[in-house]
Amino acid sequence: MRNEFSRIRLQHKVPGRMLNRRVECGIPCKDPKTNQVKVETLWMYHVEWVFEQQFSQDKNYCLMYARSNRSSNGEVRNYGKSGNILSTGSGIREQMSVGHVTYYNQFSLKMLENALFELSTGVLGYNMRNFVLETGERGAAKFSEEALKTTSGWQSNIWMDAERLGMVGKTTSELSSNALKAGFQFTEFLFANNIRVTIKVNPFYDDVVRNKLIHPVFGGPAESYRYDIYYIGNTDEPNIQLCKINGMEEQRGFQAGPFGNPFTGEANTNFASFDEDAAVIHKMATLGAIVLDPLRTMSFIPSVLAA
């Protein structure tokens, strides 16, 4: 599968009068050279911190969700103001879409077991059948719920050892002087033939800003019930790798007006970029991701997301 790099550019403008504007709460900043932490009280440190957060989030979204904008005949029809083409590479999700994908209405451990048997039998050694399922918080809760159903016949034996396992313990409450707490959550499950599944929660799946489709039966973002296995097989070489162009690091630049630069603290700018009393920060990154073998990935997706 061919892929290409994506390029992200972000800018933010602030008025020049924000020069040396202070904030009530301090912003802890760590000096990379001395590792000393200094609390800054200028408003611009907060602006840059928020800017960096947004840029980091945009890069993560690009790596995961980007979709190639090349047509079926390989052409790019998007152009920038300069007249150059604007190309976007495929993110991890789009590259995984040609791998093992299962759409489901009701998640069950039997469905998961059957799928992993198909992948493992005669292909993976018994010592290579450890799978990590990435999902959202609701998906993790659903996994535990299904595991509880599967182990319902063992529950009497489990509860006999509840105190040693930490399933029951003392707590404090105004309702009773002898209050107890109880509960547990399944985060791993062992199937036959040494197939082990571990649940890992990824906050991307629970992002309600991006994932607006609500599951019609269980509630919450439908994406939160998605399960992905990003790596199947041996660990000699990572199946998903980040890529960048050698020598092309993230680029940053500033523009400032003539009467103050809130990014540097300079009161009078000797070389102004424009006549507006403002300052602009720019940042650009060229990045990409590669899925070496999509057939070493697997996704279980709620049917409501099939469209």
Buried (B, 14 or more C-beta within 10 A) or exposed (E): EEBEBBBBEBEBEBBBEBBEBEBEEBBEBEEEEEEEEEEBEBBBBBBBBEBEEEBEEBBEBBBBEBEBBBEEEEEBEEEEEEEEEBBBBBBBBBBBBEBBBBEBEEBEBEBBBEBBBEBBEEEBEEEBBBBEBBBBBBBBBBBBEBBEEBBEEEEEEEEEEBEEEEBBEEEEEEEEEEEEEEEEEBBEBEBEEBBEBEBEBBEBBBBEEEBEEBBEEBEBBBBBBBBBBBBBBEEEEEBBEEBEEEEEEEEEEEBBBBBBBBBEEBEEBEEBBEEBBBBBBEBBBBBBBBBBBBBBBBBBBBEBBEE
